[in-house]
C-alpha cells in the first residue's frame, strides 16, 4: 500500500480559489492572502530548480532574496506587508518560512535562534494578540493573530495530533489504524495508538463534542462538525487519499465543519485556513 503525503499539496491545490477571491478589508486578512501568494511563488521556484531560494539565517527581506531569482518570480511577489514593512524570509533549501511582524512591527520570537525545520502539521499558535506575528511555514500558517477563532484552531490542532499518531502507526503497520464503515468516535482508536504513538489521545473538539474518524486501512478521515455540531453536507469517505482533496475549500460559514482526509484539510470555516 502506498501512503501519500497529501498535506504537502494543500496550498497548490487551493490557489485558484484564493487568488480569485476578494481579500477582506482588514490588514491581517490582507497579509494572510499575500503570504499565501508568496508561498506559491516560492514553491514554484522549488519545483523548477529543485530547492527553495537560498537564505542564510537570520531573516532577510524576501525582496532581496528574489532579486537573484529569474525576473518572473520577483515580479510576482506582493510588495510590502499591509503595515508597510518588508516580508521576511529564511530557508535551509528544503523548508522555508515567510514572516510578517504584524501590526506592531516587533518580532514575537528570536527567529535566528532556531533552525528551520519541517512545517507540515505543526500546531497553529493560539494567539489572541492582534499585534502578533504572522508565520507561513512550508505553505502553512503556524502562527497568526486570530482573536475569537481560538476554538476552531484548537480543533484543527487536535485533529493534527491524532493524524500524526495515525500516520506513525501506518508507517509501522502499512495501514491506518481502526476499521469503520461510517464516522465513529476517535476514542475507538485508543487501544491501537496509546501509548506507543501518542501519550494521550484527544477525543473531543473544542466545543466538547466527540471527534469522529473513518478508516478503511488505506484512507483515514477525521471530522468535527464545528460550532453548531451539524454536518454541512454529505461526505464520501471511501475515496482514496488525495482524490477527495481536489474539492477542498473554506466554507462561508463561521460554524462550518472541520474535516481532514489523510493529513489534508478538505473543509474548514472561513478565515481559519489550516
BELWOPE-V494766 format. One record per residue. RES is the residue in one letter. PSI is psi in degrees with one decimal (none if undefined). OMEGA is omega in degrees with one decimal (NA if undefined). NEAR is the number of other C-alpha atoms within 10 Angstrom. Layout:
# BELWOPE-V494766
res: (RES;RES)
psi: (PSI;PSI)
omega: (OMEGA;OMEGA)
near: (NEAR;NEAR)
This chain:
# BELWOPE-V494766
res: (X;X;X;X;X;X;X;X;X;X;X;X;X;X;X;X;X;X;X;X;X;X;X;X;X;X;X;X;X;X;X;X;X;X;X;X;X;X;X;X;X;X;X;X;X;X;X;X;X;X;X;X;X;X;X;X;X;X;X;X;X;X;X;X;X;X;X;X;X;X;X;X;X;X;X;X;X;X;X;X;X;X;X;X;X;X;X;X;X;X;X;X;X;X;X;X;X;X;X;X;X;X;X;X;X;X;X;X;X;X;X;X;X;X;X;X;X;X;X;X;X;X;X;X;X;X;X;X;X;X;X;X;X;X;X;X;X;X;X;X;X;X;X;X;X;X;X;X;X;X;X;X;X;X;X;X;X;X;X;X;X;X;X;X;X;X;X;X;X;X;X;X;X;X;X;X;X;X;X;X;X;X;X;X;X;X;X;X;X;X;X;X;X;X;X;X;X;X;X;X;X;X;X;X;X;X;X;X;X;X;X;X;X;X;X;X;X;X;X;X;X;X;X;X;X;X;X;X;X;X;X;X;X;X;X;X;X;X;X;X;X;X;X;X;X;X;X;X;X;X;X;X;X;X;X;X;X;X;X;X;X;X;X;X;X;X;X;X;X;X;X;X;X;X)
psi: (138.6;117.9;113.0;150.3;74.0;-19.3;-19.5;-18.2;9.1;-48.6;-44.8;-40.0;-28.5;-0.9;-33.7;-38.2;-31.9;-47.8;-21.2;-12.3;155.9;124.5;141.0;156.5;-17.4;153.0;-35.2;-46.0;-38.1;-42.9;-40.7;-44.3;-47.5;-38.1;-33.1;-42.8;-43.7;-42.1;-39.1;-39.8;-46.0;-41.7;-30.6;-39.4;-45.0;-39.6;-33.9;-40.0;-5.4;1.5;154.2;157.1;132.7;143.5;119.4;158.6;156.9;-158.2;141.5;152.5;130.3;-31.7;-35.6;-40.7;-42.8;-9.1;-26.4;-4.5;162.5;147.9;-30.9;-28.5;-41.3;-36.5;-26.3;-15.2;138.1;150.2;-96.5;170.7;169.4;-11.6;7.8;15.1;153.2;142.6;140.4;156.8;147.1;157.1;149.9;18.0;-11.4;-24.8;162.4;158.7;140.7;132.0;136.9;136.0;8.0;-160.7;-35.7;-10.0;10.3;134.7;139.8;-16.1;162.8;91.4;-26.1;-10.2;-9.6;152.7;156.6;120.2;-144.4;127.2;-11.9;127.0;14.4;152.7;148.8;125.8;127.8;97.5;123.3;5.4;114.7;-15.0;2.6;161.0;156.1;125.7;116.6;122.2;110.4;45.1;7.5;131.8;122.1;-6.7;136.6;152.4;123.2;9.0;-112.8;3.5;19.5;-36.1;-40.2;-44.4;-33.0;-39.2;-42.2;-42.7;-44.1;-32.4;-40.6;-37.6;-45.6;-43.3;-39.4;-42.1;-43.5;-37.7;-37.4;-41.4;-42.8;-36.0;-41.5;-30.0;-4.4;21.2;155.3;154.6;163.9;168.7;120.8;159.1;0.7;175.6;127.9;162.3;140.6;-15.6;-16.4;-15.6;-6.8;-44.0;-26.5;-26.6;-28.0;134.1;5.6;-43.4;-18.0;137.6;-42.0;123.4;120.8;136.8;-8.8;146.7;-179.8;-10.1;8.0;18.2;152.2;133.3;147.1;153.2;158.5;136.3;130.4;17.4;-41.7;-23.8;149.6;118.5;145.1;143.8;142.3;141.3;22.4;-164.7;-33.1;-9.3;11.1;132.5;138.3;-23.5;178.1;140.9;142.5;97.9;1.8;12.0;148.4;158.1;135.1;-37.1;-43.3;-31.6;-14.9;-12.1;14.8;144.0;154.4;154.5;159.3;-5.2;135.8;-29.2;18.4;164.5;155.4;110.2;134.0;136.7;114.2;36.8;-7.6;125.5;131.6;-6.1;139.9;157.4;148.0;139.1;4.3;41.8;127.4;none)
omega: (-179.9;178.6;-173.4;-179.2;-168.2;-177.3;-178.0;-174.5;-172.6;-175.4;-177.4;-177.7;-174.7;-171.6;-177.0;179.6;-178.3;-174.4;-179.4;-177.4;174.4;-176.4;175.9;-172.8;-176.7;-171.7;178.4;179.5;176.4;-179.9;178.2;-179.4;-178.6;-179.5;173.5;178.5;177.8;178.6;179.3;176.9;-179.2;-179.2;174.2;175.8;-179.1;179.8;-178.7;-171.6;176.2;178.6;175.5;175.6;-175.7;176.3;174.7;175.6;-1.3;-178.6;175.7;173.2;-178.2;179.3;177.5;-179.0;-175.6;176.8;179.3;179.6;173.6;-172.6;-177.7;177.8;-179.6;-178.3;-174.8;-172.5;167.7;-174.7;178.1;177.9;-175.3;176.0;174.5;-179.1;-178.8;168.6;-176.2;-169.8;165.8;-176.3;169.5;-179.5;176.1;176.1;-178.5;172.4;167.4;-172.4;164.3;179.8;171.6;-171.1;-176.3;177.3;-178.2;179.4;176.5;-178.1;169.9;-173.3;179.1;-176.5;-178.4;177.8;173.7;-179.8;178.0;-172.3;-174.1;173.2;171.0;177.3;171.7;-179.0;-177.9;-176.6;174.6;-179.2;-178.3;179.6;-171.5;177.4;170.1;-175.4;173.6;-174.0;-178.6;175.5;-175.9;177.2;176.3;172.4;175.2;175.1;-179.3;167.7;-172.2;-178.1;-175.5;-177.8;178.5;-178.4;176.2;178.1;175.5;-178.6;-177.9;173.7;177.6;177.4;-179.2;-178.6;178.0;178.4;-179.3;179.3;176.6;174.9;-177.6;177.8;-177.9;-170.8;179.0;170.6;177.4;179.9;175.2;176.2;-177.7;175.7;177.7;176.1;178.0;-176.8;-177.8;-179.7;175.4;-179.3;-173.2;-174.9;-179.3;-172.3;-176.4;0.0;-172.2;-172.6;173.8;-178.1;178.4;-176.2;173.8;-178.6;-175.5;171.8;-174.3;177.2;176.0;178.1;-179.2;168.5;-173.9;177.0;169.2;176.3;170.3;-179.1;179.9;176.4;-176.4;-177.2;176.9;-174.2;163.0;179.8;167.9;-172.5;-177.6;177.0;-177.1;177.0;-178.2;-177.5;175.7;177.0;179.4;-170.2;-179.5;177.3;-179.7;176.4;176.4;-176.5;-178.0;-172.3;-177.4;176.9;-172.7;-179.2;173.0;175.1;173.7;-179.1;173.6;-177.3;-170.0;176.9;171.1;-173.0;178.5;176.2;177.9;177.1;-179.5;178.4;-177.1;174.7;177.8;179.1;179.5;178.9;-177.4;-178.3;-177.6;NA)
near: (8;8;15;12;14;16;19;17;14;20;18;15;15;17;14;10;12;17;13;8;10;10;15;13;8;9;15;24;16;15;24;23;19;22;25;22;21;21;23;19;18;22;22;16;19;16;11;9;10;12;17;20;23;16;18;12;16;15;18;18;17;23;18;14;16;20;12;12;12;10;10;11;16;18;13;13;20;17;15;17;22;20;15;10;15;19;26;21;25;27;24;18;15;15;20;24;24;26;27;27;22;25;20;11;14;12;15;12;10;9;15;12;9;10;12;18;14;14;18;18;23;16;19;19;18;18;18;14;12;14;18;22;23;25;24;23;24;24;27;24;26;20;19;26;21;20;12;10;16;18;16;27;24;18;21;26;21;19;29;23;18;23;22;18;20;23;21;18;19;17;11;9;11;15;21;24;26;20;15;14;11;15;16;19;17;20;16;16;18;18;12;16;21;13;11;12;17;18;11;13;19;17;19;18;24;19;16;10;15;19;23;22;28;23;23;19;16;19;19;27;23;26;27;28;21;25;19;12;15;12;15;16;8;6;12;8;20;16;15;14;21;18;10;19;24;12;10;18;19;22;17;11;13;17;19;24;25;28;24;26;27;27;28;25;26;23;23;28;23;14;17;17;16;24)
